Amino acid sequence: MMSSFFNLGLRGGGLVGKFLLIFFLARVLRPEELGVYGLITATVGYALFFLGLDFYTYAGRSMLHAEQKTWPSMLRDQGVLFACSYVVVILLLGLLFMAGLLPVEYALVFYVLLTVEHFSQELVRLLVIIGKPLSAGVLMFFRMGAWCYVLVAAYLGGLTAIELNTVLWSWVLADAVALAGSIWLLRKLPWSELSPRIDWGWIRQGLRVSVFFLVGTFALRAVFTLDRYLVEEFVGREMLGVYTLYFGICNSLISFVDAAVFSFRYPRLVSLYKTGERQAFESARRAFRQQTLIAVAALALSAALLVVPVLKWIGKPLYLQHLPVFYLLLATSALFVIGHIPHYALYAMGRDRSIVGTHLGGFVVFVGLGLLLGPGHGLAGVVIAMLAAVVFIGALKQWCFASLYKLGIAAGA
């Protein structure tokens, strides 16, 4: 129990660090630079899915059901898959720089950051799988937030100036520390048992297992990546900086509810449904819904009340001039979190097709409305398109769950 609270504290500390960093950057960087930061972080986050292909879920399950002496070979084979994905993804990302969508002066730090972020993420996940959750939690804290506190303290102490390159290379350094720590902790695996043959069949099987759900994940994450590019295209990089700040505030609502509610509650939903305890499942689902709604209401109200004082502290009138868009984006984030109530119920019931279908539909809604509203309504048009997509996804998931409930599938009738 203590280790769980310790890990929660580390995760919370990391989230707070990232949350505070966005305010600090808004204060010291020009809006255009903050906009580039938003583009880079969103693109790195999205590219990670293409690099890793969520293969860790299949690989982790395989490792837990296999002898420890086979683990090095599994890790090597996973690395072979990643090498293939890197060739494709890095070439595709190069098109963003060639097209001028990402500034070419940040190409080096972008690729280095993407690489260390990916491998540190994969190895920290691996530490959890092999039974080192506390070590994983500490290293995750380095990756997520510790470097943010250090960077701000160094600036306030007069030790460094803050430029976008400084921020990005600090992030790289934090990932490198986490990566080195993970490698050190994995040194005692039975590497002498490494098989000389690559198990291509195991790799293909893992891809077959993960590829279906990945389609839905890619579609949903695309909404929260293309939004930056649409804002830049329709209203410019300065307004992208405004959007990056607003999104950073609103996204914290999603992150905090995920850490405080989802990560603890959804495994129980899955377990209860799989064991056929339908009454207990229904009770747990209602508790999950109640806790989610309370958390969303509290965090959204806090954000709405504090945003004006915080933006005044930042001291740049531009960030105060578009407050209606902030409140619209806050409503979008709140509804997105609420949409996780039917999402996790469907997930527990194994209704992956329903989930993937809603994500694909939401992506189509966002792209269609974004291209329609963005040119005429700018920042507000992109946010309205995102709001419509989130409402569509959440409503469709709720309809799918309600339909199953009426048929007696959810309640086990």
Secondary structure, 3 states (H helix, E strand, C coil): CHHHHHHHHHHHHHHHHHHHHHHHHHHHCCHHHHHHHHHHHHHHHHHHHHHHCCHHHHHHHHHHCCCHHHHHHHHHHHHHHHHHHHHHHHHHHHHHHHCCCCCHHHHHHHHHHHHHHHHHHHHHHHHHHCCCHHHHHHHHHHHHHHHHHHHHHHHHCCCCCCCHHHHHHHHHHHHHHHHHHHHHHCCCCCHHHCCCCCCHHHHHHHHHHHHHHHHHHHHHHHHHHHHHHHHHHHHCHHHHHHHHHHHHHHHHHHHHHHHHHHHHHHHHHHHHHHCCCHHHHHHHHHHHHHHHHHHHHHHHHHHHHHHHHHHHHHCCHHHHCCHHHHHHHHHHHHHHHHCHHHHHHHHHCCCHHHHHHHHHHHHHHHHHHHHHHHHHHHHHHHHHHHHHHHHHHHHHHHHHHHHHHHCCCCCCC
